[in-house]
Amino acid sequence: MKRRRAATRERLLEAAFDAFAEDGLGRTTVEQICERAGFTRGAFYSNFTTLEELFLAMWEQRSARMLEQLTAVLDADLEIRDARQGVEHVLDAVPVDDKWFRITSEFTAHALRNPTLRRVMVAREESISGALTPVVVSLLRRAGRRVPDPVALGRALIAVHDGTLTQCLMEPDSTAARVQRVDLFLRVVESYSEPA
């Protein structure tokens, strides 16, 4: 029963991802998601109470996947010669995903109009940053750098990630945008760290 429920939940999340990316969060209905997944409304409501709850579950799932990918970089025991190489390894593990960016941008705008949801998103963002920052700090340590304020570094990296991701997606064929993304991450990492 648990396995079947987990499979149902996963299909609903996949269907919602496609629906949100194609039609937008504001125009997607529970019925559309159920139709894509091949379920009834009852299946949806036995797993989620609202579309917002479904989105938050999707965000948690994708964040966990990204953390796994970054941890794999750390576990690979790569030789990191300098901070640039560390940044490149991290960015390789964090995909530039057009669909996910569209979904999260729209949901962020929605949350800005809803104080309760905004607080939930801030707490989730802090949790994600809290999990990802130690990975980055460890990679920097391998490159011979220490981070005096990991919390500040985490916030700065999220801001740089969101901004440079926008540029890369707006100019998908631009090599310059991707090179500038690495350069900007490197400057932030160097600004928030120092030689060990």
C-alpha positions as CSV (number, residue, x, y, z in Angstrom):
1,M,0.0,0.0,0.0
2,K,2.8,2.4,0.9
3,R,4.7,1.6,-2.3
4,R,1.5,2.2,-4.4
5,R,0.8,5.5,-2.6
6,A,4.4,6.6,-3.2
7,A,4.1,5.7,-6.9
8,T,0.9,7.7,-7.1
9,R,2.5,10.7,-5.4
10,E,5.4,10.5,-7.8
11,R,3.2,10.4,-10.9
12,L,1.3,13.4,-9.6
13,L,4.5,15.4,-9.0
14,E,5.8,14.5,-12.5
15,A,2.4,15.5,-14.1
16,A,2.4,18.8,-12.1
17,F,5.9,19.6,-13.1
18,D,5.0,19.4,-16.8
19,A,1.7,21.2,-16.4
20,F,3.3,24.1,-14.3
21,A,6.1,24.4,-16.9
22,E,3.8,24.5,-19.9
23,D,0.7,26.3,-18.6
24,G,1.9,28.2,-15.6
25,L,1.1,27.7,-11.9
26,G,-1.8,30.2,-12.1
27,R,-3.5,28.4,-14.9
28,T,-3.0,24.8,-13.9
29,T,-5.8,23.1,-12.2
30,V,-6.0,19.9,-10.0
31,E,-8.1,18.3,-12.8
32,Q,-5.4,19.0,-15.4
33,I,-2.7,17.4,-13.2
34,C,-5.0,14.4,-12.5
35,E,-5.7,13.9,-16.2
36,R,-2.0,14.0,-17.1
37,A,-1.2,11.5,-14.3
38,G,-4.2,9.3,-15.1
39,F,-5.8,9.6,-11.7
40,T,-9.0,11.0,-10.2
41,R,-9.3,14.1,-7.9
42,G,-9.5,11.7,-5.0
43,A,-5.9,10.5,-5.7
44,F,-4.7,14.1,-5.7
45,Y,-6.5,15.0,-2.4
46,S,-5.3,11.8,-0.7
47,N,-1.7,13.1,-1.3
48,F,-2.0,16.9,-1.2
49,T,-4.4,19.4,0.1
50,T,-3.5,22.2,-2.4
51,L,-1.5,23.0,-5.4
52,E,0.8,25.0,-3.2
53,E,1.5,22.0,-1.0
54,L,2.2,20.0,-4.1
55,F,4.7,22.6,-5.3
56,L,6.5,22.6,-1.9
57,A,6.8,18.8,-2.1
58,M,8.2,19.2,-5.6
59,W,10.7,21.8,-4.4
60,E,11.8,19.6,-1.5
61,Q,12.2,16.7,-3.9
62,R,14.3,18.6,-6.4
63,S,16.4,20.3,-3.7
64,A,17.2,16.9,-2.2
65,R,18.3,15.7,-5.7
66,M,20.5,18.7,-6.2
67,L,22.1,18.2,-2.7
68,E,22.8,14.5,-3.7
69,Q,24.5,15.7,-6.9
70,L,26.6,18.2,-5.0
71,T,27.5,15.7,-2.3
72,A,28.5,13.3,-5.0
73,V,31.0,16.0,-6.2
74,L,32.4,16.1,-2.6
75,D,32.4,12.3,-2.3
76,A,34.3,11.9,-5.6
77,D,37.4,13.1,-3.7
78,L,38.4,15.3,-6.7
79,E,41.6,17.2,-6.6
80,I,40.7,20.9,-6.5
81,R,43.7,23.0,-7.5
82,D,42.0,26.3,-7.1
83,A,38.7,28.0,-6.3
84,R,37.7,28.3,-10.0
85,Q,37.9,24.6,-10.4
86,G,35.8,24.1,-7.3
87,V,33.2,26.5,-8.7
88,E,33.1,24.7,-12.0
89,H,32.6,21.3,-10.3
90,V,29.7,22.7,-8.3
91,L,28.0,24.4,-11.3
92,D,28.3,21.2,-13.3
93,A,26.3,19.5,-10.6
94,V,23.6,22.2,-10.6
95,P,21.7,21.9,-13.9
96,V,20.4,24.9,-15.8
97,D,16.8,23.8,-16.0
98,D,14.5,26.1,-18.0
99,K,11.3,24.4,-16.9
100,W,12.1,24.4,-13.2
101,F,13.2,28.1,-13.4
102,R,9.8,29.1,-14.9
103,I,8.0,27.2,-12.2
104,T,10.0,28.6,-9.3
105,S,9.9,32.2,-10.6
106,E,6.1,32.1,-10.9
107,F,5.8,30.5,-7.5
108,T,8.1,33.1,-5.9
109,A,5.9,35.9,-7.3
110,H,2.9,34.1,-5.9
111,A,4.5,33.8,-2.5
112,L,5.4,37.5,-2.4
113,R,1.7,38.2,-2.3
114,N,1.1,35.7,0.5
115,P,2.9,36.4,3.8
116,T,2.3,32.9,5.2
117,L,3.6,31.2,2.1
118,R,6.5,33.7,2.0
119,R,7.6,32.6,5.5
120,V,7.4,28.9,4.4
121,M,9.6,29.6,1.4
122,V,12.1,31.6,3.4
123,A,12.4,28.7,5.9
124,R,12.9,26.2,3.0
125,E,15.5,28.4,1.3
126,E,17.4,28.7,4.6
127,S,17.2,24.9,5.0
128,I,18.5,24.3,1.5
129,S,21.3,26.9,1.9
130,G,22.2,25.3,5.3
131,A,22.6,21.9,3.6
132,L,24.5,23.1,0.5
133,T,26.9,25.6,2.1
134,P,28.9,23.0,4.0
135,V,29.5,21.2,0.6
136,V,30.9,24.4,-0.9
137,V,32.9,25.2,2.2
138,S,34.5,21.7,2.0
139,L,35.4,22.1,-1.6
140,L,36.9,25.5,-0.8
141,R,38.9,23.9,2.0
142,R,40.4,21.5,-0.6
143,A,41.3,24.5,-2.7
144,G,43.2,26.0,0.3
145,R,40.6,28.6,1.3
146,R,38.5,29.1,4.5
147,V,35.1,30.7,4.9
148,P,34.7,33.1,7.9
149,D,31.0,33.5,7.5
150,P,29.3,30.5,5.8
151,V,25.8,31.9,6.2
152,A,26.7,35.0,4.3
153,L,28.4,33.0,1.6
154,G,25.3,30.8,1.2
155,R,23.0,33.8,0.8
156,A,25.4,35.4,-1.7
157,L,25.6,32.1,-3.7
158,I,21.9,31.8,-4.0
159,A,21.6,35.4,-5.2
160,V,24.3,34.9,-7.8
161,H,22.8,31.6,-8.9
162,D,19.4,33.0,-9.4
163,G,20.7,36.1,-11.3
164,T,23.1,34.3,-13.6
165,L,20.7,31.5,-14.2
166,T,18.3,34.1,-15.6
167,Q,20.9,35.4,-18.0
168,C,21.9,31.9,-19.2
169,L,18.3,31.0,-19.9
170,M,17.6,34.3,-21.7
171,E,20.6,33.7,-23.9
172,P,20.8,29.9,-24.2
173,D,23.3,30.0,-27.0
174,S,25.6,32.5,-25.4
175,T,29.0,31.1,-24.3
176,A,29.8,34.5,-22.8
177,A,26.8,34.3,-20.4
178,R,28.0,30.9,-19.1
179,V,31.6,32.1,-18.8
180,Q,30.4,35.2,-16.9
181,R,28.4,32.9,-14.6
182,V,31.5,31.1,-13.6
183,D,33.4,34.3,-13.2
184,L,30.8,35.9,-11.0
185,F,30.5,32.8,-8.8
186,L,34.3,32.9,-8.5
187,R,34.4,36.5,-7.5
188,V,31.7,35.9,-4.8
189,V,33.5,32.8,-3.5
190,E,36.8,34.7,-3.3
191,S,35.1,37.7,-1.6
192,Y,33.5,35.5,1.1
193,S,36.6,33.3,1.6
194,E,40.3,33.8,2.4
195,P,43.5,31.8,2.1
196,A,43.6,29.1,4.8
